[in-house]
Amino acid sequence: MAQFDNVSVKKKANIYFDGKCVSHTILLPNGTRSTIGVIFPSTLTFNTQAAEVMEILAGHCRVKVQGANDWSEYKEDEKFSVAANSSFEIVTTETLHYACHFE
């Protein structure tokens, strides 16, 4: 999906990890929620409450989901899933553009 149509966007940014991750919340017509944002070069650990699908829009990253033995690489147009009440580590060496879809 190249764009979100007929959505509501929360004006205030979500700023995490001292500004290393910045996103905006998008409320879709079907009642689901996504965020769209950037992660600046860093190594971060995110904790999940809801299940998530992370869609990489630009850039590349390495990810290790909780319970995995190995790191996985993701680039533009690729996705990875994270279970609810879990976590993932992400390493970026360039600005990463992403959309996070909550399930």
C-alpha positions in Angstrom: 0.0 0.0 0.0 1.6 3.2 -1.1 -0.6 5.5 0.9 -3.3 5.6 3.6 -6.7 7.0 2.4 -9.5 8.4 4.5 -7.7 8.3 7.8 -7.3 10.4 10.9 -3.8 11.4 12.0 -2.9 12.4 15.6 -1.0 15.7 15.3 1.4 15.1 18.3 4.4 13.0 17.4 5.3 9.8 19.4 9.0 10.4 20.4 10.9 7.5 21.8 14.5 6.9 22.8 15.5 10.5 23.1 14.3 11.3 19.6 15.9 8.2 17.9 12.4 7.0 16.9 9.7 9.5 15.8 6.3 8.5 14.5 2.7 9.6 14.1 -0.4 7.5 14.9 -2.9 6.9 12.1 -6.4 5.8 12.8 -7.9 3.8 9.8 -11.6 3.8 8.8 -11.9 0.1 9.9 -10.9 1.0 13.4 -7.4 -0.3 13.3 -4.3 1.8 14.2 -0.9 2.1 12.5 2.0 4.4 13.0 4.3 5.8 10.4 7.7 7.1 11.3 11.5 7.0 11.2 14.2 5.4 13.3 17.6 7.2 13.1 20.8 5.2 13.2 20.8 3.4 16.5 20.4 0.1 18.3 17.0 0.0 20.2 14.8 -2.5 22.0 11.0 -2.2 21.6 8.5 -3.9 23.8 5.1 -4.8 22.3 1.7 -4.8 23.9 -0.3 -5.7 20.8 0.9 -7.9 17.9 2.7 -5.8 15.3 3.6 -6.0 11.6 6.6 -3.7 10.8 6.7 -2.7 7.2 10.0 -1.2 5.9 9.3 1.7 3.6 12.9 2.8 3.0 16.3 1.9 4.4 17.4 -1.4 5.9 17.8 -2.9 9.4 18.7 -6.0 11.4 16.1 -7.4 13.7 16.1 -10.0 16.5 12.7 -10.9 17.7 12.4 -12.2 21.3 13.0 -15.9 21.4 14.9 -16.0 18.0 18.4 -17.3 17.9 19.5 -15.3 14.9 19.3 -11.8 13.5 17.3 -11.2 10.3 17.9 -8.5 7.7 15.0 -6.4 6.3 14.9 -3.8 3.5 12.4 -1.7 1.6 9.1 -3.5 0.8 9.8 -6.2 3.4 7.9 -6.9 6.7 8.4 -8.7 9.9 5.9 -9.7 12.7 6.2 -9.5 16.4 3.8 -11.2 18.9 1.9 -9.3 21.5 3.6 -8.9 24.9 7.0 -9.6 23.3 10.0 -7.5 22.2 12.4 -7.0 19.4 15.9 -5.4 19.0 16.5 -3.4 15.9 19.8 -2.0 14.5 19.8 0.7 11.9 22.9 2.3 10.3 20.9 4.8 8.2 17.5 6.5 8.7 14.8 3.8 8.5 11.3 4.7 7.3 8.6 2.3 8.5 4.9 1.7 9.0 3.8 -0.3 12.0 0.5 -2.0 11.8 -1.1 -3.1 15.1 -3.3 -6.2 15.1 
